[in-house]
Amino acid sequence: MAPDKCRRCKCTIPEGVHCEECKQIIFQENIEKQTNRALSKLRNSLSYGVGRVKEVADGRFWATAHDSCFRCSATETPAHYNKKFERWMHHRKAGRIVFCELILKNNMGKPDLVVVDKGFIFIEEIVCTEKEASIYAKKGKYPFPINTIKV
């Protein structure tokens, strides 16, 4: 009976489908696939998204790190905080986690809304009277993608 050939590297083997070296490589590739799948599922979870947000949040201000609490200040115009509340309610009804006026580390700023949706994180800035240069500066400073909402 003629010796078999490995399907992967075509070397001669006494019997079977793969040589021992190729079996190890295939085994390692399967482990990597399973790990990548698990990591992908984790990244699509809310807990992963919240963890990423907490990494960039300034922990000294514990009150801002509470999800789903609405915050506004007296210096905001009524149109601004009404729109912010409307967007906050929209995201809450959609089952997303929303951080309002979250203070970020390293002077990265304080975005109006930080939204976590199945691991995807984005920022919504409500714009009433801000100039284009201010919005552009925030886009360079914030750690997540920004969606600007004009009032």
KASULKA-V705335 format. One record per residue. N is the residue number from 0. RES is the residue in one letter. D_FIRST is the distance of its C-alpha to the first C-alpha in whole Angstrom. Layout:
N&RES&D_FIRST, N&RES&D_FIRST
This chain:
0&M&0, 1&A&4, 2&P&7, 3&D&9, 4&K&13, 5&C&16, 6&R&18, 7&R&21, 8&C&21, 9&K&18, 10&C&16, 11&T&13, 12&I&12, 13&P&10, 14&E&10, 15&G&13, 16&V&15, 17&H&18, 18&C&18, 19&E&21, 20&E&23, 21&C&23, 22&K&23, 23&Q&26, 24&I&28, 25&I&27, 26&F&29, 27&Q&32, 28&E&32, 29&N&32, 30&I&35, 31&E&37, 32&K&37, 33&Q&38, 34&T&41, 35&N&42, 36&R&42, 37&A&44, 38&L&46, 39&S&47, 40&K&48, 41&L&50, 42&R&52, 43&N&53, 44&S&55, 45&L&58, 46&S&58, 47&Y&56, 48&G&59, 49&V&62, 50&G&60, 51&R&60, 52&V&64, 53&K&65, 54&E&63, 55&V&66, 56&A&69, 57&D&72, 58&G&72, 59&R&75, 60&F&76, 61&W&75, 62&A&77, 63&T&75, 64&A&71, 65&H&72, 66&D&70, 67&S&72, 68&C&75, 69&F&78, 70&R&80, 71&C&82, 72&S&85, 73&A&89, 74&T&88, 75&E&86, 76&T&88, 77&P&88, 78&A&85, 79&H&83, 80&Y&83, 81&N&83, 82&K&80, 83&K&78, 84&F&79, 85&E&78, 86&R&74, 87&W&74, 88&M&74, 89&H&72, 90&H&69, 91&R&70, 92&K&70, 93&A&66, 94&G&65, 95&R&65, 96&I&66, 97&V&69, 98&F&71, 99&C&74, 100&E&76, 101&L&73, 102&I&74, 103&L&71, 104&K&71, 105&N&72, 106&N&74, 107&M&72, 108&G&74, 109&K&75, 110&P&74, 111&D&75, 112&L&72, 113&V&69, 114&V&66, 115&V&63, 116&D&61, 117&K&57, 118&G&57, 119&F&58, 120&I&62, 121&F&64, 122&I&68, 123&E&71, 124&E&74, 125&I&77, 126&V&79, 127&C&83, 128&T&85, 129&E&82, 130&K&82, 131&E&79, 132&A&79, 133&S&79, 134&I&76, 135&Y&74, 136&A&74, 137&K&73, 138&K&70, 139&G&69, 140&K&70, 141&Y&68, 142&P&65, 143&F&64, 144&P&64, 145&I&68, 146&N&69, 147&T&73, 148&I&75, 149&K&78, 150&V&81
